[in-house]
Amino acid sequence: MWTRSELKQRGKSAFLRNYGITVLVTLILGFLTGELSGNSISNGARDVITENDGDIMALASYVWLLIFGIGLIIALIGILVKIFIGNLIEIGAMRFYEENSSRKTSLGVILSGFRQGSYGKNVLTLFLRDLYRVLWTFLLIIPGIVKSYEYSMISYILAENPEISRRRAFEISREMMRGEKWSAFVLDLSFIGWNFLSVITFGIVGLLYSRPYLKSTWVELYKVNREKVLGNGSASIEELPGVDVDVVE
């Protein structure tokens, strides 16, 4: 049985041991997966108040539609970048965090998701993971949160074994998080103070400390869950060979 303090201590030690590279990996990951993006585009064309005739209103409507169209295009580009690039960077980042947990790891590991020879399959697996999360959240907020935690181990599993089938990645993640979802939620809540500090420092604390700290802590949770499913027979060592196995170039 794991404790929050134990996981956070191990995560902090791994993070601080390789501080600069871990911060950079987390920054790249956040940028390419949308974790660091804001919603500023939609706020730019409010408060158009006029007492003039229809020409002014028509111009305002045109400007608003133009802004909306540009925002929509940017959003679509962002979605495509996340699906085809960001999700593979996520796999590489998870491998980085896993390796960095026990030894200093280089920045190049973040590209391992592209080098492992399973690009299409892994893109589809993480796309379906994200789609299921969205659909469950549309259904009801609470089930969406539960499913997000249920699927939370998938990218770590793919980082460890890019050849694993999509079905098994979902199954093993589900088994890993069985009985752990509430504890994982509380683990996230334990970072709420850091999140508040990040807000009042305009994200600086998050970029330079709390997000890398959180990511490094979560990989410690993955390692505990990995040992659990290997121990109870829910997964085999062939399916989860560890990160000491060289990445296929």
C-alpha positions as CSV (number, residue, x, y, z in Angstrom):
1,M,0.0,0.0,0.0
2,W,1.4,3.4,-1.0
3,T,1.1,6.7,0.8
4,R,1.0,10.2,-0.7
5,S,4.0,11.4,1.3
6,E,6.1,8.5,0.1
7,L,5.2,9.0,-3.6
8,K,5.7,12.8,-3.4
9,Q,9.1,12.4,-1.7
10,R,10.3,10.0,-4.4
11,G,8.9,12.2,-7.1
12,K,10.5,15.3,-5.7
13,S,13.9,13.6,-5.4
14,A,13.8,12.4,-9.0
15,F,12.6,15.8,-10.2
16,L,15.3,17.8,-8.4
17,R,18.0,15.4,-9.3
18,N,17.5,16.4,-13.0
19,Y,15.8,19.7,-12.5
20,G,16.4,21.6,-15.7
21,I,15.7,18.8,-18.1
22,T,12.6,17.7,-16.2
23,V,11.2,21.3,-16.3
24,L,11.9,21.5,-20.0
25,V,10.2,18.1,-20.7
26,T,7.1,19.2,-18.7
27,L,7.0,22.5,-20.6
28,I,7.2,20.8,-24.0
29,L,4.6,18.3,-23.0
30,G,2.2,20.9,-21.6
31,F,2.6,23.1,-24.8
32,L,2.0,20.3,-27.3
33,T,-0.9,18.6,-25.4
34,G,-2.7,21.8,-24.6
35,E,-2.2,21.5,-20.8
36,L,-0.8,25.0,-20.8
37,S,-3.1,26.7,-23.3
38,G,-5.6,29.3,-22.3
39,N,-8.9,30.5,-23.6
40,S,-8.0,34.1,-24.5
41,I,-9.1,34.1,-28.1
42,S,-12.8,34.1,-27.3
43,N,-12.6,37.2,-25.1
44,G,-11.4,39.7,-27.7
45,A,-14.6,40.9,-29.3
46,R,-16.9,41.6,-26.4
47,D,-18.6,44.9,-25.4
48,V,-19.3,46.2,-28.9
49,I,-21.9,48.9,-28.1
50,T,-23.2,51.2,-30.7
51,E,-26.1,53.5,-31.2
52,N,-25.4,53.8,-35.0
53,D,-27.3,52.2,-37.8
54,G,-27.0,48.8,-39.4
55,D,-23.7,49.4,-41.2
56,I,-21.9,49.5,-37.9
57,M,-23.7,46.4,-36.6
58,A,-22.9,44.6,-39.9
59,L,-19.2,45.5,-39.5
60,A,-19.2,44.4,-35.9
61,S,-20.9,41.1,-36.9
62,Y,-18.3,40.6,-39.7
63,V,-15.4,41.2,-37.3
64,W,-16.9,38.8,-34.7
65,L,-17.4,36.1,-37.4
66,L,-13.8,36.6,-38.6
67,I,-12.5,36.3,-35.0
68,F,-14.6,33.2,-34.5
69,G,-13.4,31.7,-37.7
70,I,-9.8,32.3,-36.9
71,G,-10.3,30.9,-33.4
72,L,-12.0,27.8,-34.8
73,I,-9.1,27.2,-37.3
74,I,-6.5,27.7,-34.5
75,A,-8.5,25.3,-32.3
76,L,-8.7,22.7,-35.1
77,I,-4.9,23.0,-35.7
78,G,-4.3,22.6,-32.0
79,I,-6.4,19.4,-31.9
80,L,-4.5,18.0,-34.9
81,V,-1.2,18.9,-33.3
82,K,-2.2,17.2,-30.1
83,I,-3.5,14.0,-31.9
84,F,-0.5,13.5,-34.2
85,I,2.4,15.1,-32.3
86,G,1.4,15.9,-28.7
87,N,0.2,12.4,-27.8
88,L,3.4,10.9,-29.1
89,I,5.4,13.5,-27.1
90,E,3.2,12.4,-24.1
91,I,4.4,8.8,-24.6
92,G,8.0,10.0,-24.8
93,A,7.6,12.2,-21.7
94,M,6.1,9.4,-19.7
95,R,9.1,7.3,-20.6
96,F,11.4,10.1,-19.6
97,Y,9.7,10.4,-16.2
98,E,9.9,6.6,-15.7
99,E,13.6,6.5,-16.5
100,N,14.3,9.7,-14.6
101,S,12.8,8.1,-11.5
102,S,15.9,5.9,-11.1
103,R,18.6,7.8,-13.0
104,K,19.3,11.1,-14.7
105,T,17.8,10.9,-18.2
106,S,18.4,13.0,-21.3
107,L,16.0,15.2,-23.1
108,G,16.1,13.1,-26.3
109,V,14.0,10.4,-24.6
110,I,10.9,12.6,-25.1
111,L,11.1,11.7,-28.8
112,S,11.0,8.0,-28.1
113,G,7.3,7.8,-29.0
114,F,8.2,8.6,-32.6
115,R,11.1,6.2,-32.8
116,Q,9.5,3.0,-31.4
117,G,7.8,2.0,-34.7
118,S,4.2,2.0,-33.6
119,Y,3.2,5.5,-34.5
120,G,-0.2,4.9,-36.0
121,K,-1.4,2.4,-33.4
122,N,-0.3,4.6,-30.5
123,V,-1.8,7.7,-32.1
124,L,-5.1,5.9,-32.4
125,T,-4.9,4.5,-28.8
126,L,-4.5,7.9,-27.2
127,F,-7.0,9.5,-29.5
128,L,-9.6,6.9,-28.4
129,R,-8.6,7.5,-24.7
130,D,-9.2,11.2,-25.1
131,L,-12.4,10.6,-27.0
132,Y,-13.8,8.3,-24.4
133,R,-12.9,10.9,-21.7
134,V,-14.8,13.6,-23.5
135,L,-17.8,11.4,-24.2
136,W,-18.0,10.2,-20.6
137,T,-17.7,13.9,-19.4
138,F,-20.5,15.0,-21.8
139,L,-22.7,12.2,-20.3
140,L,-22.0,13.2,-16.7
141,I,-19.2,15.1,-15.0
142,I,-18.5,12.5,-12.2
143,P,-18.3,9.5,-14.5
144,G,-16.0,11.5,-16.8
145,I,-13.6,12.2,-13.9
146,V,-13.7,8.5,-12.9
147,K,-12.9,7.4,-16.4
148,S,-10.1,9.9,-16.7
149,Y,-8.4,8.2,-13.7
150,E,-9.2,4.8,-15.1
151,Y,-7.4,5.6,-18.4
152,S,-4.6,7.6,-16.7
153,M,-2.0,4.8,-16.9
154,I,-2.3,4.2,-20.7
155,S,0.4,6.6,-21.8
156,Y,2.8,5.1,-19.2
157,I,2.1,1.6,-20.5
158,L,2.7,2.6,-24.1
159,A,5.9,4.3,-23.1
160,E,7.1,1.0,-21.6
161,N,5.8,-1.2,-24.3
162,P,4.8,0.6,-27.6
163,E,3.9,-2.8,-29.2
164,I,1.1,-3.6,-26.7
165,S,-2.3,-3.9,-28.2
166,R,-4.8,-1.1,-27.7
167,R,-7.2,-3.5,-25.9
168,R,-4.6,-4.6,-23.5
169,A,-3.4,-1.0,-22.8
170,F,-6.9,-0.1,-21.7
171,E,-7.4,-3.3,-19.7
172,I,-4.1,-3.0,-17.8
173,S,-4.7,0.6,-17.1
174,R,-8.2,-0.3,-15.7
175,E,-6.6,-3.0,-13.5
176,M,-3.9,-0.7,-12.3
177,M,-6.4,1.9,-11.2
178,R,-8.9,-0.6,-9.7
179,G,-9.3,0.6,-6.1
180,E,-6.8,3.4,-6.6
181,K,-9.0,6.1,-8.3
182,W,-10.1,7.9,-5.1
183,S,-6.5,7.8,-3.7
184,A,-5.2,9.2,-6.9
185,F,-7.8,12.0,-6.8
186,V,-6.7,12.9,-3.3
187,L,-3.1,12.8,-4.5
188,D,-4.0,15.4,-7.1
189,L,-5.8,17.4,-4.4
190,S,-2.7,17.5,-2.3
191,F,-1.1,19.7,-4.9
192,I,-3.9,22.3,-4.6
193,G,-1.6,24.7,-2.6
194,W,1.0,24.6,-5.4
195,N,-1.8,25.3,-7.9
196,F,-2.8,28.3,-6.0
197,L,0.7,29.6,-5.9
198,S,1.0,29.0,-9.6
199,V,-2.1,31.1,-10.2
200,I,-0.9,34.1,-8.1
201,T,2.5,34.0,-9.8
202,F,0.9,33.9,-13.3
203,G,2.0,30.3,-13.9
204,I,5.6,30.7,-13.0
205,V,5.5,28.3,-10.0
206,G,3.6,25.8,-12.1
207,L,6.1,25.9,-14.9
208,L,9.3,25.8,-12.8
209,Y,8.2,23.6,-9.9
210,S,4.7,22.2,-9.3
211,R,3.9,20.7,-12.7
212,P,7.2,18.8,-13.0
213,Y,6.8,17.8,-9.3
214,L,3.3,16.5,-10.0
215,K,4.4,14.6,-13.1
216,S,7.3,13.0,-11.3
217,T,5.0,12.0,-8.5
218,W,2.5,10.4,-10.8
219,V,5.2,8.2,-12.4
220,E,5.9,6.8,-8.9
221,L,2.2,5.9,-8.7
222,Y,2.5,4.1,-12.0
223,K,5.5,2.2,-10.7
224,V,3.5,1.0,-7.7
225,N,0.5,0.1,-9.9
226,R,2.9,-1.8,-12.3
227,E,4.2,-3.9,-9.4
228,K,0.6,-4.6,-8.4
229,V,-0.6,-5.9,-11.7
230,L,2.5,-7.9,-12.2
231,G,2.1,-9.4,-8.8
232,N,-1.6,-10.4,-9.1
233,G,-1.2,-11.7,-12.7
234,S,-3.3,-9.0,-14.4
235,A,-0.3,-8.3,-16.7
236,S,2.9,-10.2,-17.6
237,I,6.5,-9.1,-17.7
238,E,6.4,-9.5,-21.5
239,E,3.7,-6.8,-21.6
240,L,5.4,-4.5,-19.1
241,P,9.1,-5.2,-19.7
242,G,10.3,-2.0,-17.9
243,V,12.2,1.0,-19.2
244,D,15.6,-0.6,-18.9
245,V,14.9,-2.2,-22.2
246,D,16.5,0.0,-25.0
247,V,14.2,2.1,-27.1
248,V,14.1,0.9,-30.7
249,E,15.7,3.5,-32.9
